[in-house]
Amino acid sequence: MSLTLLGLVVLVAGLIAALVQALIAESQVRDKLRKYDTLADKEGYQRQLESNIHLLENKQKSLNTQIINLQQQFSELDAKVYLQSIDYYEPKYEFISSEDYIHRLKNIKLQQENMVKNNQAYICDTQWTVGDSKRKGDKMINDILKLVELAFEERCKYAVKEVRYNNVDSLKKRINNTFNKYNKCLKTLNFKISEEYLQLKLIELDLQYELEDKKQQERERELEDKKQNKERESIDKVRQKAEEAEEREILHQQELDKVRQEIELTEGEKRQQLYLKIQELEQQVAEDRNDKENALSESRRLKSGYIYIISNIGSLERDVYRICRTIRNKEDEYIRDMNPAVPFQFDIHFKIFSEDAFDTLQRLHQRFDDKKVNTVNPKRDFFKVSMDEIERAVKEIQKATGVLRIDIFEPAPQAYEYRQTLAARKKHQHLTIDNSSLEEDKLA
């Protein structure tokens, strides 16, 4: 538990204790009232009692308000506490590509090999003899150092193999502990693992994790690129069909115009043949035109789609918006499919039809690139931005491209279920406190 959270727990406990003391004080005052026999004394003390009760009630309301506010702060701290409960790894190298990491890792491993080869990794500072034999002493030193090397290298290999985003620091701690433990045991014999060699092992661990993370990013980027390329290829293929149909239409139309001119100068059986040719060409021109229109229509369908700008203040927070697109025929189902994955429903602020949905989405994402909630994964399309900024961006893109149609615009989040839940929680808190007061009165 974090110090902040622990402090809030102590503060809430203090507020509850103060509330209980206030209720006990009220009960004690009521007990004292029973000691007065005369009506005059009772009436005077009753007035004093009512005044005291009024002050206590005001204090109770103030305490209730503070408790409710602190409970809301607890929910906001949940995410922070979770982050503190896992190892957070901050990248140390941030190379552009996995190849850069591989190259750096090779250099680090080469440095390690050279240190082992030159007796700079596993060291003995004392010349030992066994039975007055220096040769046997050297053999003993080599045997012990070899055992230490095997044990330490195995521990480091395990760490490199098992490293993940949430255990880098704990694995580095294990390696450090192993290093200190071995050196402590070897101190009597003046054996040791060098500090420089340890640092190379820790660098290797950082590089290995960042390499795997970079590979994952590259795989995700490659999949996204393939998806986008597939969409572009489909659009290009349909566009090519439209162009080919248009070329055929032009050629057939030119041939048709030529035959029409020729028929004016022809008579008899040949004229009849030209009439048949004209009918055939007219049909071909009509088919070409129809093919072109169908291809253009398909191209528009593939390029078009809906851009949604949605929020979820109950599940996320205020001023966090998701900017996403769908090409579904029943586009609103796209949002409904998201709802079961979160406690509260998403609110739709913008529903925008775009003739070029991919381009529109790219423009919006690039506009708010520095306001991404997740700066690591480019596929996470959530942004911390104000609605005014979003509205201004949409209008500017609409003016620049002329391909947008705004079907829905709701600046303020409805958050109906979330607001109802907050109201129900507050009501429950008040009922709980009121019931506690009634129980205290009964005991008094």
Backbone hydrogen bonds, N-H to C=O, Kabsch-Sander energy under -0.5 kcal/mol:
donor,donor_aa,acceptor,acceptor_aa,energy
6,L,2,S,-2.5
7,G,3,L,-2.5
8,L,4,T,-2.0
9,V,5,L,-2.1
10,V,6,L,-2.3
11,L,7,G,-2.4
12,V,8,L,-2.7
13,A,9,V,-2.4
14,G,10,V,-2.2
15,L,11,L,-2.3
16,I,12,V,-2.6
17,A,13,A,-2.3
18,A,14,G,-2.4
19,L,15,L,-2.2
20,V,16,I,-2.4
21,Q,17,A,-2.5
22,A,18,A,-2.1
23,L,19,L,-2.0
24,I,20,V,-2.5
25,A,21,Q,-2.6
26,E,22,A,-2.0
27,S,23,L,-2.0
28,Q,24,I,-2.5
29,V,25,A,-2.2
30,R,26,E,-1.9
31,D,27,S,-1.8
32,K,28,Q,-2.0
33,L,29,V,-1.5
34,R,30,R,-0.9
34,R,31,D,-0.7
35,K,32,K,-1.6
36,Y,33,L,-1.4
42,K,38,T,-1.9
43,E,39,L,-2.7
44,G,40,A,-2.3
45,Y,41,D,-2.5
46,Q,42,K,-2.6
47,R,43,E,-2.0
48,Q,44,G,-1.8
49,L,45,Y,-2.8
50,E,46,Q,-2.8
51,S,47,R,-2.0
52,N,48,Q,-2.4
53,I,49,L,-3.1
54,H,50,E,-2.2
55,L,51,S,-1.9
56,L,52,N,-2.5
57,E,53,I,-2.7
58,N,54,H,-2.1
59,K,55,L,-2.1
60,Q,56,L,-2.6
61,K,57,E,-2.5
62,S,58,N,-2.1
63,L,59,K,-2.4
64,N,60,Q,-2.6
65,T,61,K,-2.3
66,Q,62,S,-2.1
67,I,63,L,-2.4
68,I,64,N,-2.4
69,N,65,T,-2.3
70,L,66,Q,-2.3
71,Q,67,I,-2.2
72,Q,68,I,-1.8
73,Q,69,N,-1.7
74,F,70,L,-1.9
75,S,71,Q,-1.5
76,E,72,Q,-1.4
77,L,73,Q,-1.6
78,D,74,F,-0.8
78,D,75,S,-0.6
80,K,76,E,-0.5
81,V,77,L,-2.8
82,Y,78,D,-2.3
83,L,79,A,-2.2
84,Q,80,K,-1.9
85,S,81,V,-1.2
85,S,82,Y,-0.5
86,I,82,Y,-0.7
86,I,83,L,-0.7
87,D,166,N,-0.9
89,Y,87,D,-0.6
90,E,88,Y,-0.5
100,D,97,S,-0.5
101,Y,97,S,-1.1
102,I,98,S,-2.6
103,H,99,E,-2.3
104,R,100,D,-2.2
105,L,101,Y,-2.8
106,K,102,I,-2.2
107,N,103,H,-1.6
108,I,104,R,-2.2
109,K,105,L,-2.7
110,L,106,K,-2.1
111,Q,107,N,-2.2
112,Q,108,I,-2.1
113,E,109,K,-2.5
114,N,110,L,-2.3
115,M,111,Q,-2.1
116,V,112,Q,-2.4
117,K,113,E,-2.7
118,N,114,N,-2.2
119,N,116,V,-1.4
120,Q,115,M,-3.6
121,A,115,M,-1.1
123,I,121,A,-0.6
123,I,192,K,-3.2
125,D,190,N,-2.4
128,W,126,T,-0.8
130,V,133,S,-2.1
131,G,129,T,-0.5
133,S,130,V,-0.9
134,K,132,D,-0.7
137,G,133,S,-1.7
138,D,134,K,-2.9
139,K,135,R,-2.0
140,M,136,K,-2.2
141,I,137,G,-2.4
142,N,138,D,-2.6
143,D,139,K,-2.5
144,I,140,M,-2.6
145,L,141,I,-2.7
146,K,142,N,-2.1
147,L,143,D,-2.0
148,V,144,I,-2.5
149,E,145,L,-2.7
150,L,146,K,-2.6
151,A,147,L,-2.3
152,F,148,V,-2.8
153,E,149,E,-2.9
154,E,150,L,-1.8
155,R,151,A,-1.8
156,C,152,F,-2.2
157,K,153,E,-2.7
158,Y,154,E,-2.1
159,A,155,R,-1.8
160,V,156,C,-2.4
161,K,157,K,-2.2
162,E,158,Y,-2.2
163,V,159,A,-1.1
167,N,164,R,-1.4
168,V,164,R,-0.6
171,L,167,N,-2.4
172,K,168,V,-2.3
173,K,169,D,-2.1
174,R,170,S,-1.9
175,I,171,L,-2.3
176,N,172,K,-2.4
177,N,173,K,-2.7
178,T,174,R,-2.7
179,F,175,I,-2.7
180,N,176,N,-2.7
181,K,177,N,-2.7
182,Y,178,T,-2.8
183,N,179,F,-2.4
184,K,180,N,-2.1
185,C,181,K,-2.1
186,L,182,Y,-2.1
187,K,183,N,-0.8
187,K,184,K,-0.5
189,L,186,L,-0.7
190,N,187,K,-1.5
191,F,186,L,-2.3
192,K,123,I,-2.4
194,S,121,A,-2.8
198,L,194,S,-1.8
199,Q,195,E,-2.2
200,L,196,E,-1.6
201,K,197,Y,-1.8
202,L,198,L,-2.1
203,I,199,Q,-2.4
204,E,200,L,-2.2
205,L,201,K,-1.9
206,D,202,L,-2.1
207,L,203,I,-2.7
208,Q,204,E,-2.6
209,Y,205,L,-2.2
210,E,206,D,-2.5
211,L,207,L,-2.4
212,E,208,Q,-2.2
213,D,209,Y,-2.6
214,K,210,E,-2.5
215,K,211,L,-2.5
216,Q,212,E,-2.1
217,Q,213,D,-2.3
218,E,214,K,-2.5
219,R,215,K,-2.5
220,E,216,Q,-2.5
221,R,217,Q,-2.6
222,E,218,E,-2.5
223,L,219,R,-2.5
224,E,220,E,-2.4
225,D,221,R,-2.7
226,K,222,E,-2.5
227,K,223,L,-2.3
228,Q,224,E,-2.5
229,N,225,D,-3.0
230,K,226,K,-2.5
231,E,227,K,-1.9
232,R,228,Q,-2.6
233,E,229,N,-3.0
234,S,230,K,-2.2
235,I,231,E,-2.2
236,D,232,R,-3.2
237,K,233,E,-2.7
238,V,234,S,-2.0
239,R,235,I,-2.6
240,Q,236,D,-2.5
241,K,237,K,-1.8
242,A,238,V,-2.1
243,E,239,R,-2.4
244,E,240,Q,-2.7
245,A,241,K,-2.5
246,E,242,A,-2.2
247,E,243,E,-2.3
248,R,244,E,-2.3
249,E,245,A,-2.3
250,I,246,E,-2.4
251,L,247,E,-2.3
252,H,248,R,-2.8
253,Q,249,E,-2.5
254,Q,250,I,-2.6
255,E,251,L,-2.3
256,L,252,H,-2.4
257,D,253,Q,-2.7
258,K,254,Q,-1.9
259,V,255,E,-2.2
260,R,256,L,-2.3
261,Q,257,D,-1.8
262,E,258,K,-2.0
263,I,259,V,-2.4
264,E,260,R,-0.8
265,L,262,E,-1.3
266,T,263,I,-1.2
270,K,267,E,-0.7
272,Q,268,G,-1.4
273,Q,269,E,-1.9
274,L,270,K,-2.1
275,Y,271,R,-2.0
276,L,272,Q,-1.9
277,K,273,Q,-2.0
278,I,274,L,-2.7
279,Q,275,Y,-2.3
280,E,276,L,-2.1
281,L,277,K,-2.6
282,E,278,I,-2.8
283,Q,279,Q,-1.9
284,Q,280,E,-2.0
285,V,281,L,-2.9
286,A,282,E,-2.3
287,E,283,Q,-2.3
288,D,284,Q,-2.8
289,R,285,V,-2.7
290,N,286,A,-2.3
291,D,287,E,-2.7
292,K,288,D,-2.5
293,E,289,R,-2.5
294,N,290,N,-2.5
295,A,291,D,-2.3
296,L,292,K,-2.7
297,S,293,E,-2.5
298,E,294,N,-2.4
299,S,295,A,-2.4
300,R,296,L,-2.5
301,R,297,S,-2.2
302,L,298,E,-2.4
303,K,299,S,-2.1
304,S,300,R,-2.3
305,G,354,S,-1.9
306,Y,326,T,-2.6
307,I,352,I,-3.2
308,Y,306,Y,-0.5
308,Y,324,C,-3.1
309,I,350,F,-2.1
310,I,308,Y,-0.5
310,I,322,R,-2.2
311,S,347,D,-2.0
312,N,320,V,-0.6
316,L,312,N,-3.3
320,V,317,E,-1.0
321,Y,319,D,-0.5
321,Y,383,F,-2.7
322,R,310,I,-2.7
323,I,321,Y,-0.5
323,I,381,D,-2.1
324,C,308,Y,-2.4
324,C,322,R,-0.6
326,T,306,Y,-1.9
331,E,329,N,-1.0
333,E,330,K,-1.3
334,Y,331,E,-1.4
335,I,331,E,-0.6
335,I,332,D,-0.6
336,R,332,D,-1.9
337,D,333,E,-2.3
338,M,334,Y,-0.5
338,M,335,I,-1.1
339,N,335,I,-1.1
341,A,338,M,-1.6
342,V,339,N,-1.9
347,D,311,S,-2.9
349,H,309,I,-2.7
349,H,347,D,-0.6
350,F,309,I,-1.7
351,K,408,I,-1.9
352,I,307,I,-2.8
353,F,405,R,-3.1
354,S,305,G,-2.8
354,S,352,I,-0.5
355,E,403,V,-2.1
357,A,303,K,-2.4
357,A,354,S,-0.6
358,F,303,K,-0.6
360,T,356,D,-2.2
361,L,357,A,-2.7
362,Q,358,F,-2.3
363,R,359,D,-2.3
364,L,360,T,-2.1
365,H,361,L,-2.7
366,Q,362,Q,-2.7
367,R,363,R,-1.9
368,F,364,L,-1.6
369,D,366,Q,-1.1
371,K,368,F,-2.1
372,K,369,D,-1.0
373,V,382,F,-2.4
375,T,373,V,-0.7
380,R,377,N,-1.5
381,D,379,K,-1.1
382,F,380,R,-0.9
383,F,321,Y,-2.9
384,K,371,K,-2.9
385,V,319,D,-1.6
385,V,383,F,-1.0
390,I,386,S,-1.8
391,E,387,M,-2.9
392,R,388,D,-2.2
393,A,389,E,-2.2
394,V,390,I,-2.6
395,K,391,E,-2.2
396,E,392,R,-2.0
397,I,393,A,-2.4
398,Q,394,V,-2.5
399,K,395,K,-2.2
400,A,396,E,-2.2
401,T,397,I,-2.5
402,G,397,I,-0.5
402,G,398,Q,-1.9
405,R,353,F,-2.4
407,D,351,K,-2.5
407,D,405,R,-0.8
408,I,351,K,-1.6
410,E,349,H,-2.7
419,R,415,A,-2.7
420,Q,416,Y,-2.5
421,T,417,E,-2.2
422,L,418,Y,-2.2
423,A,419,R,-2.3
424,A,420,Q,-2.4
425,R,421,T,-2.3
426,K,422,L,-2.4
427,K,423,A,-2.4
428,H,424,A,-2.3
429,Q,425,R,-2.4
430,H,426,K,-2.4
431,L,427,K,-2.5
432,T,428,H,-2.4
433,I,429,Q,-2.2
434,D,430,H,-2.8
435,N,431,L,-2.5
436,S,432,T,-1.7
437,S,433,I,-2.0
438,L,434,D,-2.1
439,E,435,N,-2.1
440,E,436,S,-1.9
441,D,437,S,-2.2
442,K,438,L,-2.3
443,L,439,E,-2.1
444,A,440,E,-2.0
